[in-house]
Amino acid sequence: MNSLLAAEVAHARQTLVAAKNASARARKVATETRVYSHDARLRMLQAVQRAMQIGQRVADMQAEHLELQGESSARLGCPPPPR
């Protein structure tokens, strides 16, 4: 009877260790997933900011181009270009 009890205790310990290991793996995966999600959101935010900066530069260049066109037209005596 004692050997049967010892076998059950050993099996229970193995099950407990396996459960602890599975729990640790699950925590690790959950942490990595959160970190990845945070990194992905950060990269997306940075990409949006870069796109906005590029859009602003394009708008500034277009405005400067229209301004220069208007100055050239004025020097030639032509009406300014439509905006």
Protein Blocks (a to p, Z undefined) as FASTA:
>chain_A
ZZmmmmmmmmmmmmmmmmmmmmmmmmmmmmmmmmmmmmmmmmmmmmmmmmmmmmmmmmmm
mmmmmmmmmmmmmmnopacddZZ
